[in-house]
């Protein structure tokens, strides 16, 4: 297998892992909406907590450790030390997530203790999956199979549970048990490949946390106005009242994830262009970005025109607030897509981490302040408006700084 095929295969497998985590709830939404609409909001809020906690638990390990463990000739002893230290580090991060949750539960009585706590457990189990090891050893396709199969198993079992029990707690327990089983299977496979045991390993979790902090910053800062924002909305509104918003948010996130995964094959081209310090490469990169932006704008128009029919088909009911929220949130597709290309194809190849980290931090903090301010005047629509404003603001700053570059 050539290096190019390995890169493409790894990218495809990673994409399928994250897509399986997004597509599963999208598949369950119409089923829940048709038969158990009373628990739809709570279920989606459970997933929102899970996805945000997963971001915290994964930290920057999938970048820093993949890079470290993929070096040729690295001893198994060092691999085992890294695995043990990373597991301990993730349990430390899980403890921090629990502390955050307990503090929030004291001051924010609107949060339902049961399903939010289970959402944190589910997010921890998603973040615990050893993606870094399988990716670095070019075995990511095996982990992808575990993830995809577990998602396929959950779907029919969820339908059976909803038909027989019809309780949210049973559905959430199923999600947690299946993800726990997937972790156990991944751990067994990893141990088989490396001969991993917990004996005689030099465990240094703080050292590995320090090494992973740089790629983590961008992700956690941007998660404030992406993954954490639906959680933040739940501090002010009961999940039942925000089900339309959560459905729209999951649908648009699924679409943007599909777009970004489809673009994986183009990212190496952007990286090569972005790393060349000459005017021609810069202008080629700029031209491709303009083409992609125009395509994304056309995609938004298609969503705006067809959203009412799609919602009616998807949710088996007359279009409601979900339609208007999808129309509004579709406006974030062009800026998110171009921002991803700019960061991966221009900023990261030039090691401009500080600019990206500072920008996403300001955007994250600003989104919380602006979101609450607009909520006081416009209710739930104010939160949706905040998402649109922040995503476009991040895109504009990234694009302006990119345009200022003169190729030298």
N, C-alpha and C positions, 0 to 999 in steps of 0.2 A: 504494500500500500504506500503510495507516495505521500509526501508531507501535505500537499494540497488536498488529497482525498481525506487524510486524517483530520485536517482542520475543518473541512466541510462536514464530515461525519460527526465530529464532536459538536459542531455548531448545531447541526440538525437534531442530534440527540438531546442537547441542552434545551433547545427550543421546544421539543416535544414534552420534556419534563414540565416546563413552566406552563405550556399550553394546556396540558392535561389538568393542571391545577386550576386553570381559568375556565376551561370548557365544561368541567363537571358541574359547577354551580349554574352555569348558563343552561345546561340541559335540565336541571332540576327546577329552575324557576317556573316554567309553564305548568309543571306538574303540581308544584306547591300552590301556585296561584289559582289553579282550577279547582283543587280539592281541599286545600288547607291554607287559604289566603290569610287566615288569622295569624299564622306563624311564619309567613314569608319574610316579614321585616326582621324578626328576631334571628332567623336563619342567616340572612344576608349580613346582619350586624355581627353575628358570630364569625362569619368568614372574614369580615373586615378586620376584626381583632386578630384573627389567625394570620392573615397575610402581613399585617404590620409587625406582629411579634416575630414572624419568620424572618423579616428583614433585619430585626435586631439580633436574632440568634445566629443567622448566617454571617453577620458581621462583614468582614472583608476577606474571610478565609477562602472563599471560592476563587479569589484572585491571587492573594498572596501565597497561599499554600499550593495552589495548582502550579504557580510559577516555580516555587522552591522544589516541589517533589517531582517535577517533570524533567529535572536535570539528569543527563545520562550518568549512569554509574553510581547513583546515590545508594548508600548502604541501607539494607532492610532495617537495621537498628535505628537509623535516623528517621526512617519512615514511621516506624512504630512509636518512636518518641513524639513525633509530630501528631500522630493520630491520638495518642493518649492525652497529650497536652491540649489538643483542640477540643476533645470531648469534655474535659474538665472546664475549659474556658467557656464552652457553650452552657454548661450547667451554672456557671457564675453569672452569665448573661441572663439565663432563665430566672435566677434568684432576683436579679435587678428588675426584670419585667414583672415579677410577682409583687415586689415592693411598690412599684409604680401603680400597679392595679389596686393594691390594698389602700394606698393613699387616696387614689381617685374614688374608691368605693366609700370612703369616709365622708368626703366633701361633696360627692355627686350622687345623691340618693336615687337619681333617675335610672342609673345603671342596674340592670337585673344581674344579681350576683351569679346565678347558676350558669347562664349561657355565655356570659363574658369570661368567666373563669375557664370554662371548657374551650372557648376560643383561644385563650392563651395556651392551654395545654396542646391544642391542635397545632397552633403556630410553632410551638417549641418542637413538636415532632417533625414538622415540615423542615424547620431549620436544622434539625439534628442529622438529617440525611447527609452522609459523607460524600457529597458531590465532588469536593476537592480531591479526594483520593482517586475515585473512578475516572475523573477528567484527566488528572495528571498521568495516570497509567494507561490512558487510551482504552478504558473499559467502560466509558460513560454509557455506551449502548446497553449494557447489562442493567445499570441503574435505571435507564429510561424504560426498559421493559417492566421492571418492578413497579415504577410509578404509573405507567399506562395501564398495566393489568389491574393494579389496585383501584384505579379510577373506574375501570370497566366493571369491576366486581361491586363497587359501592352502588352504582346506579340501580341495578335490579333489586338489590337488597334494600335500598332506600324506598323504592316503590312498594315492596312487600311490607316493610315496617309501617309506612304511611297508611296502607290499606288496612292493616291488622291492628296496629297500636294507635297511630295517628297523633303521637305526642312528639314534641320537639326534642325533649331530653333523650328519647330513644334514638332519634336520627343523629344527634350530636355524638352520642356514645358510639354509634356505628362508625362515624367518621374517625373518631379517635382510635378505636380498636384496629381498624384497617390500616391507618397510618402507623400505628405501633407495630403491627405485623410486618409492614414494609420495611421499617427500620431494623427489625430483628433479622429479616432476610438479608438486607444490605450488609449488616454487621457480620453475619455468618460468611457471606461471600468475601468480604474484605479480609476477614481473619484467615480464610482458606488461602487467599492469594499471598498474604504477607506473613502468615504464621503468627499473627498478632495475639499477644496476651498482655495482661495488665502487670505482669511481673517484670521487675528489673528495667523499667522504663524511667528515664529522667523526665519528670513531668514539670513543665515550666509554662503554665497557662498565661501568666502575665506577659512573658516574653512574646508569645505568639499573638496575644491581643495587641501589643504594641506594634508588631510588624504588620498587622492587618488593619491598622487604624486609618491609613491614608485612603485606600479604596472604599473603606466603610463610610468615611465622612460624606462623600458625595451622595452615596446611596441613602444614608439616614437623613441627611438634610433635605434631599428631594422628597423623601417619604413623608415629611411633615405636611407638604401640600398635595401629596398623592395618596399613599396608603393610609396615613394617619388621619387624613381629613374626614373620611366617613366616620371614624371613631370619634373624632372631635364633635361632629354634628350631633352624635348621639348623646353628648353631654347636655344638650339643650332640648332635644326632642325624643320622645319615645320611638323605638324602632318601628312600631306599627304605623306611626304618623309619617315615617320617612321611607316606606317601602318603595314608593314610585321612584324616589331619588336613588335608592340603592340599586334597584333594577337597572335604571339608566346608567348608573356609574359602572356596574359590572358589564353591561353590554358594550359600552364605549371602551372600557379597558380591554375587553376581549378583542375588539376590533383593532385597537392600537397594537396589542400584542401580536396579532396575526400579521399586521403590516410590518412591524419591526422584525419578526421572525422571517418573513418573506424577504426582507432586505439583508439577511445575514450573509448571503452569498455575495452581496455588493460591498459589504464592510471592508474586506481585504483590499479591494480596489481603492476605496476611500482612504484607507490607512496608508497605502503606498503613495497616493497622491498627496496626502496630508503631511507625510514625512519628508517629501522632496522640497528643498528650499529653493524653488525657482518660480518665476512668474508663470510659466506655461502650466505647471502642475496646479498652481493656485487658481488660475482661470478655468482650468478643466473642472476642478472641484466645485468652483462657484457655479459653473454652467449646469453640472449635474444636480446641484442643490435646487436651482431654479426649476428644473424639469420636475423634480420630485415634489416641490411645493405646489406647482400647478396641478399635478396629478392628484395630490391630496385635497386640493380645493374642489376639484371636480367630484371627488369621492364624497365630500361634505354636501355638495348640491344633491347628489343622488340620495343620500340619507335624508335630507330635508324633504325631498319630494315623496319618498316612499315610506317614511317612518310610520305614518298613521296606518297604512296597510300592513306593514311588517309587525307592528305592535299588536294589531288585531289578530293576525295570523299566529304570532308567537305566544301571546297571552290568552288566546281564546276568549277575548272579551272586547267590548268597545274601547277605542283609544281614550285614555284619561290623561292625568298629569304626566304619566310616563312618557308619552309622546312628546310633550313640550320639553321635558327635561332631556330627552335624547337629542332633540333638535338643538337645544342650547349647548349641551356638552359635546356634540359633534364638532363644534367650532374649535375644540382643543386638538383635534387630530393633526392638522397641518403643523402647528408649532411643536407638538411633541415629536412628530416624525423628524422634522428638520433639526430640532435640538439634539436628538439622539445621533443623527449623522454627524453633526458638527462636533459633538463631544468625542465620539469614537473615532472620527476620521480626521479631526484637526487638532483639538485641544489635547487629547491624551497622547498622540504621537509626539507632540512637542513638550510633553510633561507640564502642561499648564494646569496642574491640579489646583493650585491655590485660587486662581481666578474662578474656576468652576465651583469649588467648595464654598468660597465666600458668597458667590451669587446665589447658590441654592440655599445657603443658610439664611441670607436676608429674605429670600422669597418665602422660605418656610415660616419664619417668624412673622413676616408681613401678612401671610395668608391667615394666620390665626387671629391677628388683630383686625384685619379688614373683614374677615368672615363674620366675626361677632358683631362688628359695627353695621354691616349690611343686613345681618339677620334681624337686628333690632327694628329696622325699617321695612324690610321686604320679606321677612320670614325665611322659609326654606329656599326660596328663589335667590335670596341674598348669598347663601352659601354656594349655590351653583355659579352665580355670577363671579364670585371670588375665584373659583377654580379657573374660569375662563381668563380673567384678568391676569392672574399670576402666571399661567402657562404662556400667555402671549408676551408678558413682560420678560420672562426668562429667555424666550426665543429672541426677542428684539435685542436684548443686551448681548447674547451670544453672537447674533448675526452682525451687530454693529462692530463688535470687537474683531470679528472675523474680516469684515470689509476693510477695517483700518489697516489690516496686514497688507504689506506691499510686495510680498514674495521674497524679501531679502532676509 
